[in-house]
Amino acid sequence: MKQHSSRRRLLALSLAALLAASLVALPACGSASGGSSDASTSTAASANAKSGKSGKAEKNKAYTFTDDLGRKVTVKSHKRVVACMGSFADAWQLAGGMLVGASDDAFGHYAVDSSKVSGVGRSTSLNLESIIALKPDFVIMTGISDGKHATGVSQADAESALKEAGIPVAFFKVTTFDDYKRMMGVFCAITGRDDLYKKNVTKVGEKIKSAVSTYSVKSKSPSVLIVSAFSKGLVVQNSSGMAGAIVKDLGAVNVADEHPSLLSDFSLEAAVEANPDYVLVLAASDDTATAQKYYDQVVGSNSAWQGMDAVKEGRVTMLDAAHFLYKPNADWAESYVLAGKALNK
């Protein structure tokens, strides 16, 4: 009877807490500093020391660290791992880890092999029963409760059920390259693969530093308006999002940082008054053509918008979802190059 009671509690916690989905928006987090480098061969010591977290990296041994929600997590085994965000599934594999389960976006956007890895639902509506049925020894979840989880429902709601099942779970908040670097420091410490940290983090950081040097617009400090194109309109992004952090690293000035009112409600009049030197449009859809259609529906026929210098002089660029909506992980430097080229038109 005790086992049946426990099972009922787990089932009750499964879908009810997690059935929510909303428009995808870039989550807020800290600023990026992609030009920084990691010279140390001890990935865990380097990454965790910079973030104030502690841990000891020893291959094939239990590893204890503090996740991005301030929880102490101990991973004793990582043979059966479930990643509940596509980018996390990709990052775990880049760190040399193996997966038994992943959220649906891992298969479409990150080419995780669905013949070897089981699906556990969408990142915004996970199937907790499926996760537990896989008997994982470690589950990776997002600690961000905004963005995709704008309704307030987050993956953190699953923590109590997983703990009751005796499954270690860690939460990460990844928006910028520095966030990715910090998470990969933990992953590579768990897997004991310092070589993969150097390949997929340190070398990427070096490429980012090179891209910033090549495409820096700091001497001119041009103003930039960044908007995400959705079916329901345009949403302005400040420097706390991934694209905004990249633009800031390149030396441009985000008009939303100086005019916060643009964030709450997109205003054509306010945007036109700001008269940015550049407009970057983020495709909040895998189909760039669809995102372009959403953008045109809002501003295409507006004479004031069409009269802005950036529009008249061809300094409006659509940025693709692969590099600016989904986390690019080992390809993060390419996002800097694409943004850099857009700011050098």
C-alpha positions in Angstrom: 0.0 0.0 0.0 2.9 2.4 0.7 4.2 1.9 -2.8 0.8 2.6 -4.4 0.4 5.8 -2.3 3.8 7.0 -3.4 2.9 6.2 -7.0 -0.3 8.2 -6.8 1.5 11.2 -5.4 3.9 11.1 -8.3 1.1 10.9 -10.9 -0.7 13.8 -9.3 2.4 15.9 -9.6 3.1 15.0 -13.2 1.2 16.9 -15.9 -0.9 19.2 -13.7 2.0 21.4 -12.8 3.6 21.4 -16.1 0.8 21.8 -18.8 1.5 25.3 -20.0 2.9 26.8 -23.2 3.2 30.3 -24.4 4.9 32.5 -26.9 8.6 32.0 -27.1 10.6 35.0 -25.9 14.2 35.3 -25.0 14.8 34.8 -21.3 16.6 37.4 -19.2 19.9 36.7 -17.5 23.3 38.2 -17.0 25.4 40.0 -19.6 27.8 38.1 -21.8 31.6 38.5 -22.0 32.4 36.1 -24.8 35.9 37.4 -25.1 37.0 36.0 -21.8 39.1 32.9 -21.9 39.7 29.8 -19.8 43.4 28.8 -19.7 43.1 26.3 -16.9 43.1 22.6 -17.7 40.8 22.0 -14.8 37.4 22.9 -16.2 35.4 22.4 -12.9 37.9 24.6 -10.9 37.9 27.3 -13.6 34.1 27.5 -14.3 32.9 27.1 -10.7 35.4 29.4 -9.2 34.2 32.2 -11.5 30.6 31.7 -10.5 31.2 31.2 -6.8 30.3 27.5 -7.0 32.4 24.6 -5.6 33.0 21.2 -6.8 35.7 18.6 -7.3 36.2 17.0 -10.7 37.1 13.3 -10.5 36.3 11.0 -13.3 33.9 8.2 -12.5 33.4 9.5 -9.0 30.5 11.4 -7.3 30.5 15.1 -8.1 28.8 17.7 -5.9 28.1 21.2 -7.1 25.7 24.1 -6.7 23.2 24.7 -9.5 21.9 28.0 -10.8 19.0 27.9 -8.3 21.4 27.6 -5.4 20.7 24.0 -4.8 23.5 21.6 -3.8 23.4 18.6 -6.2 25.4 15.4 -6.0 25.7 13.2 -9.1 26.9 9.7 -8.3 26.3 8.2 -11.7 25.7 9.7 -15.1 25.0 6.6 -17.2 21.2 7.4 -17.5 20.6 11.1 -18.0 17.5 13.0 -19.1 17.8 16.5 -20.4 14.6 18.6 -20.4 15.7 21.3 -22.8 17.1 20.7 -26.3 20.1 22.9 -25.8 20.9 21.1 -22.6 20.7 17.7 -24.3 23.1 19.0 -26.9 25.4 20.5 -24.3 25.5 17.2 -22.3 26.5 15.3 -25.4 29.1 17.9 -26.2 30.5 17.2 -22.7 30.8 13.5 -23.6 27.6 12.4 -21.8 25.0 9.9 -22.8 21.3 10.4 -22.8 18.3 8.1 -22.2 15.7 10.8 -22.5 15.3 14.4 -23.8 12.6 17.0 -24.5 11.1 17.1 -28.0 13.1 20.1 -29.1 16.3 18.0 -28.8 15.3 15.9 -31.8 14.2 18.6 -34.2 16.7 21.4 -33.4 19.8 19.6 -32.1 19.8 16.3 -34.0 19.7 14.1 -30.9 19.1 10.5 -32.2 15.5 9.6 -31.4 16.2 5.9 -32.1 18.5 5.9 -29.1 16.9 8.6 -26.9 13.3 8.6 -25.6 11.2 11.7 -25.8 9.8 13.1 -22.5 7.4 15.7 -23.9 7.8 19.4 -24.7 10.1 21.5 -22.5 7.0 23.5 -21.5 4.8 20.4 -20.8 7.1 17.6 -19.7 5.7 14.1 -19.1 7.0 13.4 -15.6 5.8 9.8 -15.7 8.0 9.2 -18.8 11.0 10.7 -17.1 10.7 8.6 -14.0 10.0 5.4 -16.0 13.4 5.8 -17.6 15.0 5.4 -14.2 17.5 8.2 -14.7 20.4 8.8 -12.3 20.5 12.5 -13.2 18.0 14.9 -14.7 18.9 18.3 -16.2 16.3 21.1 -16.2 16.0 24.8 -16.8 15.7 27.1 -13.9 14.3 29.9 -16.0 10.7 30.5 -15.2 10.0 33.3 -17.7 10.4 33.2 -21.5 8.9 29.9 -22.6 7.3 29.7 -19.2 5.7 33.1 -19.2 2.6 31.8 -17.4 4.6 31.2 -14.3 4.8 27.4 -14.7 8.3 26.2 -14.7 10.3 22.9 -14.7 11.2 23.6 -11.1 7.7 22.5 -10.2 8.9 18.9 -10.9 11.7 19.0 -8.3 9.7 17.5 -5.4 8.4 14.6 -7.4 11.9 13.7 -8.7 13.4 14.0 -5.2 10.7 11.7 -3.9 11.7 9.2 -6.5 15.3 9.6 -5.4 16.5 11.2 -8.7 19.1 14.0 -8.5 18.0 17.1 -10.5 20.0 20.2 -11.4 18.6 23.5 -12.7 20.6 25.8 -15.1 19.9 29.3 -16.4 21.5 29.7 -19.8 21.1 32.9 -21.9 24.6 34.0 -22.7 27.8 32.4 -23.6 29.1 32.8 -20.1 26.1 30.9 -18.8 26.8 28.1 -21.3 30.5 28.1 -20.2 29.5 27.8 -16.6 27.1 24.9 -17.2 29.7 23.1 -19.4 32.2 23.4 -16.6 29.9 21.4 -14.5 29.0 18.9 -17.2 32.6 18.2 -18.2 33.6 17.9 -14.5 30.9 15.2 -14.2 32.0 13.3 -17.3 35.7 13.9 -16.6 36.2 15.3 -20.2 38.5 18.3 -19.9 39.4 17.8 -23.5 35.8 18.4 -24.6 35.6 21.5 -22.5 38.6 22.9 -24.3 37.1 22.0 -27.7 33.5 23.1 -27.1 34.0 26.0 -24.7 37.6 27.4 -24.5 38.1 27.3 -28.3 34.7 28.7 -28.9 35.5 31.6 -26.5 38.6 32.3 -28.5 36.6 32.4 -31.7 34.2 34.8 -30.0 37.0 37.0 -29.0 38.3 37.1 -32.6 34.8 37.9 -33.9 34.4 40.8 -31.4 37.8 42.1 -32.5 36.9 41.8 -36.2 33.4 43.2 -36.1 33.5 45.6 -33.1 31.6 48.8 -33.6 32.6 50.3 -30.3 34.3 53.3 -31.9 31.0 54.4 -33.5 28.6 53.0 -30.8 25.7 52.8 -33.2 22.2 52.5 -31.7 20.3 49.3 -32.3 16.7 48.2 -32.0 16.2 44.5 -31.5 12.7 43.0 -32.0 11.4 39.5 -32.0 8.8 38.8 -34.7 5.8 36.8 -33.5 2.3 36.1 -34.9 0.9 38.6 -32.4 3.3 41.4 -33.2 6.8 42.6 -32.3 8.5 42.4 -28.9 11.5 44.6 -28.1 14.6 43.0 -26.6 17.0 44.6 -24.2 20.6 43.6 -23.5 19.6 40.9 -21.0 18.7 38.5 -23.8 21.1 36.5 -25.9 21.0 38.8 -29.0 21.1 41.9 -26.8 24.2 40.6 -24.9 26.0 39.8 -28.2 25.2 43.3 -29.6 26.5 44.9 -26.4 29.7 42.9 -26.6 30.2 44.2 -30.1 30.0 47.7 -28.9 26.5 48.8 -30.0 24.0 50.6 -27.9 20.6 49.0 -27.4 17.8 51.6 -27.5 15.7 49.5 -25.2 18.3 49.9 -22.5 17.8 53.7 -22.7 14.1 53.6 -23.3 12.7 50.8 -21.0 9.1 51.7 -21.9 9.7 50.0 -25.3 9.9 46.6 -23.4 6.4 46.7 -22.0 4.5 47.5 -25.2 5.9 47.8 -28.6 5.2 51.3 -29.9 5.9 52.3 -33.4 5.9 55.9 -32.5 8.6 55.4 -29.7 10.7 53.2 -32.0 10.5 55.8 -34.8 11.4 58.6 -32.4 14.4 56.6 -31.2 15.5 56.4 -34.9 18.1 53.6 -34.4 21.0 53.2 -36.7 20.2 49.5 -37.1 17.2 47.2 -36.7 17.7 43.5 -35.9 14.7 41.3 -36.3 14.8 38.0 -34.4 12.9 35.1 -36.0 10.8 33.6 -33.3 10.0 30.8 -35.7 12.1 28.1 -37.5 10.8 29.6 -40.7 12.5 32.9 -41.4 10.0 33.7 -44.2 7.2 33.4 -41.7 9.0 35.7 -39.3 9.5 38.2 -42.1 5.8 38.1 -42.8 5.0 38.9 -39.1 7.4 41.8 -39.3 5.9 43.1 -42.5 2.4 42.9 -41.1 3.3 45.3 -38.2 5.6 47.8 -39.9 5.5 47.1 -43.6 2.9 49.7 -44.5 3.8 52.2 -41.8 5.2 55.3 -43.6 6.9 56.6 -40.4 8.7 53.3 -40.0 9.7 53.2 -43.6 11.1 56.7 -43.2 13.6 55.7 -40.5 17.2 55.9 -41.7 17.9 52.3 -40.8 15.1 51.1 -43.0 15.7 53.5 -45.9 19.4 52.7 -46.0 19.0 48.9 -45.7 20.3 48.4 -42.2 17.5 46.0 -41.2 18.6 42.4 -40.7 16.6 39.2 -40.0 18.5 37.0 -37.6 17.7 33.2 -37.9 16.3 31.1 -35.1 19.1 28.6 -35.1 21.7 31.2 -34.0 19.5 33.6 -31.9 16.5 31.7 -30.6 17.9 28.3 -29.8 21.1 28.3 -27.9 24.0 27.8 -30.4 26.3 26.1 -27.9 29.5 25.1 -29.7 28.4 27.4 -32.6 28.1 30.5 -30.4 30.9 32.2 -32.2 28.8 32.1 -35.4 26.1 34.1 -33.7 28.7 36.8 -33.0 29.8 36.8 -36.6 26.3 37.1 -38.0 25.4 39.9 -35.6 28.8 41.6 -36.3 28.2 41.5 -40.1 24.7 43.0 -39.6 26.2 45.9 -37.6 28.8 46.6 -40.2 26.5 47.2 -43.1 
